[in-house]
Amino acid sequence: MPESNKPLVTALVVSRNSKEELLQCLKAFFASADVPVDAVVVDNDSSDGSPAAVTDEFPQATVLVQSKNLGYGRAANVGLERCQGRFVLLLSPHVVLDPQCVGRLADLLLTRPDAGAVGPRLAMPDGRLDPDARRAFPIPSTLFYQTVGLSRLFPKSPRFGRHNMGHVPESEVHEMDAGSAACLMLRRSALDRVGFFDPRYFMFGEDLDLCYRLKLGGWKVFYLPAAKAVHRPEPAPRERERQISYEKHRAMWTYHFKHHSEDVSAFGNGLVWVQIWGRYVAEQARNTLKRGTREAT
């Protein structure tokens, strides 16, 4: 494609059995974009007719149908190969963009050549900030504070609330370690330097890992509250709760082992392992008790 015809922003959406949410997401994206855009949708083996629905309603979008569920990172990598934009907007089908969100994110990347990524004020349906919208990289101490509940008791503490950056006003533009792949705009040239998503993650942790590599490469990651979006995450089906919990905790260990284990003693790494998988066991026990209570009533 000639350079002059390339979009400024390509939205990359990985979706599985989220037809109605996906169509709403793409409608808001195309309606609100005030810069040249296109979209790439990677379908992870949906059974609800998502690919055909997208092709019918948005013929300008590229739809890549996978024969099995590749997980987020692998599917996103398939899509990244087809993204033509100078900037790539990672977008969950469960996110609806406000007007001007795309343009404002792109403006920051245009005016800050040192920025490798920028995320919006990603809110939950009740208006509260999505905790994953701005994060510090997880290290053993922050994992400990989350495990014992100090991060919940003192969310605005620079030490105990560090992971979700509660000590920084959410109304201010600021640097952060990582945003959320639910809505995060990336500079394509930065991606080409640091590489795509690590396929070792299946459905959690990929965005943290990518932002970590961007920062190692000298790029900055920004939070931009003037750009707004709403995240309506889908409740996990009861039959998949265990798998989702397992993948979440496996991603935590994968991230720690990859990026921080060399700086920690063998004993310290053992403590981190026990914390992560102890949390997993405790979560399964709580879920089992809840199911038992529901069935009893």
C-alpha positions as CSV (number, residue, x, y, z in Angstrom):
1,M,0.0,0.0,0.0
2,P,1.5,3.4,-0.9
3,E,2.6,5.4,2.1
4,S,0.1,8.2,1.3
5,N,-2.8,5.8,1.5
6,K,-1.9,4.2,4.8
7,P,-4.2,4.9,7.8
8,L,-2.8,6.8,10.7
9,V,-4.4,4.3,13.1
10,T,-5.3,0.6,12.8
11,A,-7.5,-0.8,15.4
12,L,-6.6,-4.4,16.3
13,V,-9.4,-6.4,17.9
14,V,-9.1,-10.0,19.1
15,S,-12.5,-11.5,19.6
16,R,-14.2,-14.8,20.5
17,N,-18.0,-15.3,20.7
18,S,-18.7,-11.6,21.4
19,K,-20.6,-10.7,18.2
20,E,-22.9,-7.9,19.6
21,E,-20.2,-6.3,21.7
22,L,-17.8,-6.5,18.8
23,L,-20.2,-4.8,16.4
24,Q,-20.8,-2.0,19.0
25,C,-17.1,-1.6,19.5
26,L,-16.3,-1.2,15.8
27,K,-19.3,1.1,15.3
28,A,-18.0,3.5,18.0
29,F,-14.4,3.2,16.6
30,F,-15.3,4.1,13.1
31,A,-17.8,6.8,14.1
32,S,-15.5,8.6,16.6
33,A,-12.3,8.5,14.6
34,D,-11.4,11.9,13.2
35,V,-8.1,10.6,11.7
36,P,-7.6,8.1,8.8
37,V,-8.3,4.6,10.3
38,D,-8.8,1.0,9.5
39,A,-9.4,-2.1,11.5
40,V,-8.1,-5.7,11.8
41,V,-10.3,-8.2,13.6
42,V,-8.8,-11.6,14.6
43,D,-11.5,-14.1,15.4
44,N,-10.5,-16.9,17.8
45,D,-12.7,-19.7,16.4
46,S,-16.1,-18.1,17.3
47,S,-19.3,-20.1,16.9
48,D,-21.7,-17.1,17.0
49,G,-21.3,-15.8,13.5
50,S,-19.0,-12.9,14.4
51,P,-16.8,-13.0,11.3
52,A,-19.7,-12.8,8.9
53,A,-21.4,-10.1,10.9
54,V,-18.3,-7.9,10.9
55,T,-17.8,-8.5,7.2
56,D,-21.4,-7.5,6.4
57,E,-21.5,-4.4,8.6
58,F,-17.9,-3.2,8.2
59,P,-16.6,-4.3,4.8
60,Q,-13.6,-1.9,5.3
61,A,-12.4,-4.1,8.1
62,T,-10.0,-7.0,7.6
63,V,-11.3,-10.2,9.3
64,L,-8.8,-13.0,10.1
65,V,-10.6,-16.2,11.1
66,Q,-8.6,-18.7,13.2
67,S,-9.4,-22.4,13.2
68,K,-8.8,-22.7,17.0
69,N,-8.6,-20.4,20.0
70,L,-5.0,-19.2,19.9
71,G,-5.2,-17.1,23.1
72,Y,-4.8,-13.3,23.1
73,G,-1.1,-12.9,22.4
74,R,-0.8,-15.4,19.5
75,A,-3.9,-14.1,17.9
76,A,-2.8,-10.4,18.3
77,N,0.5,-11.3,16.6
78,V,-1.4,-12.7,13.6
79,G,-3.3,-9.4,13.4
80,L,-0.2,-7.2,13.9
81,E,1.3,-8.7,10.7
82,R,-1.7,-7.1,8.8
83,C,-1.8,-3.7,10.6
84,Q,-0.9,-0.9,8.2
85,G,-1.3,2.1,10.5
86,R,1.5,4.2,11.9
87,F,-0.2,3.6,15.2
88,V,-2.0,0.4,16.4
89,L,-4.9,0.7,18.8
90,L,-5.3,-2.5,20.8
91,L,-9.0,-2.7,21.5
92,S,-11.2,-5.2,23.3
93,P,-14.6,-5.9,21.9
94,H,-15.9,-5.0,25.3
95,V,-14.7,-1.4,25.1
96,V,-16.7,1.5,23.6
97,L,-14.7,4.6,22.7
98,D,-15.9,8.1,23.4
99,P,-15.8,10.6,20.6
100,Q,-12.3,12.1,20.0
101,C,-10.6,9.3,21.9
102,V,-8.8,7.9,18.9
103,G,-7.7,11.4,17.8
104,R,-6.5,12.4,21.2
105,L,-4.4,9.3,21.7
106,A,-2.9,9.7,18.2
107,D,-2.1,13.4,18.9
108,L,-0.1,12.5,21.9
109,L,2.0,10.0,19.9
110,L,2.4,12.6,17.2
111,T,3.7,15.2,19.6
112,R,5.8,12.9,21.8
113,P,8.2,11.0,19.6
114,D,9.6,9.4,22.8
115,A,6.2,7.8,23.6
116,G,5.9,4.1,22.6
117,A,2.3,3.7,24.0
118,V,-0.6,5.7,25.4
119,G,-3.7,4.6,27.2
120,P,-7.0,6.5,27.8
121,R,-9.1,7.0,31.0
122,L,-10.6,3.5,30.7
123,A,-13.7,3.5,33.0
124,M,-15.9,0.7,34.2
125,P,-19.7,1.0,33.6
126,D,-20.2,2.7,37.0
127,G,-17.6,5.4,36.1
128,R,-14.8,4.1,38.3
129,L,-11.4,3.9,36.7
130,D,-10.5,0.4,35.5
131,P,-7.7,-0.7,37.8
132,D,-5.7,-2.0,34.8
133,A,-5.9,1.4,33.0
134,R,-2.6,2.5,34.7
135,R,-0.2,0.2,36.4
136,A,3.2,-0.1,37.8
137,F,5.2,-3.2,37.0
138,P,4.5,-6.0,39.5
139,I,7.4,-6.7,41.7
140,P,7.6,-9.1,44.7
141,S,6.7,-6.3,47.2
142,T,3.6,-5.2,45.4
143,L,2.5,-8.8,45.0
144,F,2.9,-9.1,48.8
145,Y,0.9,-6.0,49.5
146,Q,-1.9,-7.3,47.2
147,T,-1.9,-10.7,48.8
148,V,-2.2,-9.4,52.4
149,G,-4.7,-6.7,51.5
150,L,-2.6,-3.6,52.1
151,S,-3.2,-2.4,48.6
152,R,-7.0,-2.4,49.2
153,L,-6.7,-0.7,52.6
154,F,-4.4,2.0,51.4
155,P,-5.1,2.5,47.7
156,K,-3.6,6.0,47.6
157,S,-0.4,5.1,49.3
158,P,2.7,5.5,47.1
159,R,4.0,2.2,48.6
160,F,1.0,0.0,49.2
161,G,-1.1,1.3,46.3
162,R,1.8,1.5,43.9
163,H,0.6,-1.2,41.5
164,N,-2.5,0.7,40.4
165,M,-0.9,4.1,40.9
166,G,-3.6,5.4,43.3
167,H,-1.2,8.0,44.6
168,V,-1.3,9.9,41.3
169,P,-4.5,11.8,40.5
170,E,-6.4,10.1,37.7
171,S,-7.3,13.5,36.2
172,E,-3.6,14.2,35.3
173,V,-1.6,13.2,32.3
174,H,1.4,11.2,33.5
175,E,3.8,8.5,32.7
176,M,3.1,5.0,33.8
177,D,4.7,1.6,33.5
178,A,1.8,-0.2,31.7
179,G,-1.7,0.3,30.4
180,S,-4.3,-2.3,29.4
181,A,-4.5,-4.1,26.1
182,A,-8.3,-3.5,26.4
183,C,-7.5,0.0,25.0
184,L,-3.9,1.0,24.4
185,M,-2.4,2.8,21.4
186,L,1.1,1.7,20.3
187,R,3.6,3.2,18.0
188,R,4.2,0.7,15.3
189,S,7.9,1.6,14.9
190,A,8.4,0.9,18.6
191,L,6.7,-2.5,18.2
192,D,9.0,-3.3,15.3
193,R,12.0,-2.7,17.6
194,V,10.9,-4.5,20.7
195,G,8.9,-7.3,19.1
196,F,5.3,-8.4,19.2
197,F,3.5,-10.2,22.1
198,D,5.3,-13.1,23.9
199,P,3.3,-16.2,23.0
200,R,4.1,-17.8,26.3
201,Y,1.2,-15.8,27.8
202,F,-2.3,-17.2,26.8
203,M,-4.8,-14.6,28.1
204,F,-3.3,-12.4,30.8
205,G,0.0,-10.6,31.2
206,E,0.8,-9.9,27.6
207,D,0.3,-6.2,27.9
208,L,2.5,-5.9,31.0
209,D,5.2,-7.8,29.3
210,L,5.1,-5.7,26.2
211,C,5.1,-2.4,28.1
212,Y,8.1,-3.7,30.1
213,R,10.0,-4.3,26.9
214,L,9.0,-0.9,25.5
215,K,10.4,0.7,28.6
216,L,13.6,-1.3,28.4
217,G,13.9,-0.1,24.8
218,G,13.8,3.5,26.0
219,W,10.2,4.3,25.1
220,K,7.7,6.0,27.5
221,V,4.2,4.9,28.3
222,F,1.6,7.6,29.0
223,Y,-1.9,7.8,30.6
224,L,-4.1,10.4,28.9
225,P,-7.4,11.2,30.8
226,A,-8.7,13.5,28.1
227,A,-9.1,10.4,25.9
228,K,-12.0,8.3,27.4
229,A,-13.5,4.9,26.9
230,V,-15.8,2.5,28.7
231,H,-14.9,-1.1,29.5
232,R,-17.7,-3.5,30.0
233,P,-15.9,-6.8,30.8
234,E,-17.9,-10.0,30.2
235,P,-18.5,-12.1,33.4
236,A,-16.6,-15.3,33.2
237,P,-18.8,-18.4,32.6
238,R,-18.9,-20.6,35.7
239,E,-17.4,-23.6,33.8
240,R,-14.4,-21.5,32.8
241,E,-13.7,-19.8,36.1
242,R,-11.0,-22.3,37.0
243,Q,-9.2,-22.1,33.7
244,I,-9.3,-18.3,33.7
245,S,-8.0,-18.1,37.3
246,Y,-5.2,-20.6,36.4
247,E,-4.1,-18.6,33.3
248,K,-4.1,-15.4,35.4
249,H,-1.8,-16.8,38.0
250,R,0.3,-18.6,35.5
251,A,0.9,-15.3,33.7
252,M,1.9,-13.7,37.0
253,W,4.6,-16.4,37.5
254,T,5.7,-16.2,33.8
255,Y,6.1,-12.5,34.1
256,H,8.1,-12.6,37.3
257,F,10.3,-15.5,36.2
258,K,11.1,-13.8,32.9
259,H,11.8,-10.3,34.1
260,H,12.6,-10.3,37.8
261,S,13.8,-13.7,38.9
262,E,17.5,-13.1,38.2
263,D,17.4,-10.1,40.6
264,V,15.9,-12.2,43.4
265,S,17.5,-15.0,45.5
266,A,16.4,-18.6,45.1
267,F,14.6,-18.3,48.4
268,G,12.9,-15.0,47.3
269,N,11.7,-16.7,44.1
270,G,10.3,-19.5,46.1
271,L,8.4,-17.1,48.2
272,V,7.0,-15.4,45.1
273,W,6.0,-18.8,43.7
274,V,4.2,-19.7,47.0
275,Q,2.4,-16.3,47.0
276,I,1.1,-16.7,43.5
277,W,0.0,-20.3,43.7
278,G,-1.2,-19.9,47.2
279,R,-3.5,-17.1,46.0
280,Y,-4.7,-19.4,43.2
281,V,-5.6,-22.2,45.7
282,A,-7.3,-19.7,48.0
283,E,-9.3,-18.3,45.1
284,Q,-10.4,-21.8,44.1
285,A,-11.5,-22.5,47.7
286,R,-13.5,-19.3,47.8
287,N,-15.2,-20.1,44.5
288,T,-16.1,-23.6,45.7
289,L,-17.6,-22.2,48.9
290,K,-19.6,-19.7,46.9
291,R,-20.9,-22.3,44.5
292,G,-21.9,-24.5,47.5
293,T,-23.7,-21.6,49.1
294,R,-25.6,-20.8,45.9
295,E,-26.6,-24.4,45.4
296,A,-27.7,-24.7,49.0
297,T,-30.0,-21.7,48.6
